[in-house]
Amino acid sequence: MRWRFGKTTHRYRVYGLVVASDSEIPELERLLVSDQKTPDVVLSLKPLEMGVIGDLTPILNSSRPDGSPWLVCSKTSGGYLLSFVDHAEFWVGRSHGQVICVRTRGQIPDNTLRHLLLDQAFPFVLNVLGKHPIHATAVSVSGGVCAFMGPAGSGKSTLAASLLVEGHDLFADDCLPLIQARGKILAVPAYPGLRLWRDVSDAMGISGRSNVKVSHYSEKSRMVAFSTRFASKPAPLVRIYAVERDDDAISRGVPPSIEPLLGRDALLPLIRASYSFDVTDRRALKRDFDFLAALATSVPVRRLRVAHDLSRLPAVREAVLSDLHN
């Protein structure tokens, strides 16, 4: 189905894509007039009337930590409808590079709508476009990029913030696009901004810097103080850490541990971190699995066990840097 857009006068770069938008997105890097390439994605954040889009077949459901419904993804002949329960719906076209907000539920603040777009919908957009995003936060290190995978609450963004404070550059927060080029796996910069809980930003002395509340339903803030410390070009992915919380380590008094993962043990956490979502598209599933298999054999994967304790964060950071150096 084709939609009628308003004027897409705003051009941005995000996740390695050029986006033409009918609305301002202050979180993103604006493209200069001299650098306005043909867009990869055409975006409308102004809710449109949903026309006849065909029969909807649910293919994915996800829930909040408390078990309540969060996302229903449905498939049609022309694309996908992402329904974030009680918030908004986005249409993602499979062949036209279109992302449209077709409906909002009530008066949703602009920052919430942009958060749903950038941090929830765009990973699916990348996958639809044939890219390889993984659920990971990443920073620049000597020789390339290291990524931290793990479930929500495992401390990925906290560890990244700790490295940023020590002088490293941000690469991605929660969604890291990967590409294969010249026999290497390259990480692609996402967009400036790191989402942190207030106690974390306070502990690191960065809460007084410029920040914006992520959404009306989250207490996290999007730290934009690091926007000038953001990587600008793809770089080799040199290490992946599968972060696991080990809160018993506090009582045992043991330091953070890092151990190599090989073969199946390396592949399984990568599969869990993949944004593959259309289980009915066998060709896409094979494409994604083949890429993850190549990733598991070409980039070292480590299990990183950490205690959820901010006082131990410097020890975790030093363990990671030591592992990278060695």
GIQUILIN-V536428 format. One record per backbone hydrogen bond with DSSP energy under -0.5 kcal/mol. CO is the residue of the C=O (numbers start at 0). NH is the residue of the N-H. Records with the same first field share a line. If there is no record, write none. Layout:
CO=NH  NH
This chain:
2=4
6=8
9=20
10=30
11=18
12=28
13=16
16=13  18
17=39  40
18=11  20
19=42
20=9
24=27
27=29
28=12
31=34
32=35
34=36
40=19  42
41=98
42=21
43=100
44=46
48=50
50=52
54=56
55=57
56=74
59=72
61=69  70
63=66
67=63
69=84
70=61
71=73  82
72=58  59
73=80
74=56
77=93  94
78=75
79=81  91
80=73  82
81=83  89
82=71  84
83=86  87
86=104
87=83
88=101  102
89=81  91
90=92  99
91=79
96=41
97=92
98=43
99=90  101
100=47
102=88
103=105
105=107
108=112
109=113
110=114
111=115
112=116
113=117
114=118  119
115=119  120
116=121
120=123  124
121=125
122=126
123=127
124=128
125=130
126=129
131=177
132=274
133=135  175
134=149
136=147
137=170  171
138=145
140=143
143=140
144=237  238
145=138
146=148  240
147=136
148=242
150=153
154=158
155=159
156=160
157=161
158=162
159=163
160=164
161=165
162=167
163=166
168=139
169=230
170=189
171=137
174=176
175=133
176=187
177=131
178=180  185
180=183
183=180  185
184=236
185=178
186=234
187=176
189=14
193=195  222
195=220
196=200
197=201
198=202
199=203
200=205  206
201=204
205=208
209=223  224
211=221
214=217
219=213
220=195  222
221=211  223
222=193
223=226
225=228
226=229
228=169
234=186
235=144  237
238=146
239=241  301
240=148  242
241=303
243=305
245=248
246=249  250
247=251
248=252  253
256=304
258=302
260=300
261=264
262=265  266
263=267
264=268
265=269
266=270
267=271
268=272
269=273
270=273
272=134
276=278
277=280
279=281
280=284
281=285
282=286
283=287
284=288
285=289
286=290
287=291
288=292
289=293
290=294
291=295
292=296
293=297
294=298
299=239
300=260
301=241  303
302=258  304
303=243  305
304=256
305=245
306=308
308=311
309=312
311=315
312=316
313=317
314=318
315=319
316=320
317=321
318=322
319=323
320=324
321=325
